[in-house]
């Protein structure tokens, strides 16, 4: 089943999909970071939203 791009939040809130613009906007806003900072965090720890949040909080 494909994602409904009209939703504001991702359908799978445990994973960050950087290839979906609406998810990048959602996660960037949620964590209070730029798109580049979000990408760097995902590159560092993977696509787990929990791991990215921990990484960004230091």
C-alpha positions as CSV (number, residue, x, y, z in Angstrom):
1,X,0.0,0.0,0.0
2,X,1.5,3.4,-0.9
3,X,1.6,6.3,1.4
4,X,-1.2,8.9,1.2
5,X,0.8,12.1,0.6
6,X,-2.0,14.2,1.8
7,X,-1.4,13.2,5.4
8,X,0.7,15.5,7.6
9,X,2.4,12.7,9.6
10,X,4.0,9.6,8.2
11,X,2.0,6.4,8.2
12,X,4.9,4.6,9.9
13,X,6.0,7.0,12.7
14,X,8.8,4.7,13.7
15,X,10.8,5.2,10.5
16,X,12.0,8.4,8.7
17,X,11.7,8.3,4.9
18,X,14.0,11.0,3.5
19,X,12.7,10.4,-0.1
20,X,9.3,11.7,0.8
21,X,9.2,15.6,1.0
22,X,6.2,15.6,3.4
23,X,8.0,13.3,5.8
24,X,11.2,15.4,5.7
25,X,9.0,18.5,6.6
26,X,7.2,16.6,9.3
27,X,10.3,15.3,11.0
28,X,12.3,18.5,10.6
29,X,9.5,20.4,12.3
30,X,9.0,17.8,15.0
31,X,12.7,17.8,15.9
32,X,13.3,21.5,15.3
33,X,16.1,21.0,12.8
34,X,16.9,21.8,9.2
35,X,16.4,19.3,6.5
36,X,20.2,19.0,6.2
37,X,20.5,18.3,10.0
38,X,17.8,15.7,9.7
39,X,19.6,14.0,6.8
40,X,22.9,14.0,8.6
41,X,21.3,12.4,11.7
42,X,19.7,9.7,9.5
43,X,23.0,9.1,7.8
44,X,24.7,8.8,11.2
45,X,22.2,6.5,13.0
46,X,19.8,5.1,10.4
47,X,16.1,5.6,9.7
48,X,14.7,4.8,13.2
49,X,12.8,7.9,14.4
50,X,13.7,7.0,18.0
51,X,17.5,6.8,17.2
52,X,17.4,10.0,15.2
53,X,15.7,11.8,18.1
54,X,18.3,10.6,20.6
55,X,21.1,11.5,18.3
56,X,19.8,15.0,17.8
57,X,19.3,15.6,21.5
58,X,22.9,14.6,22.1
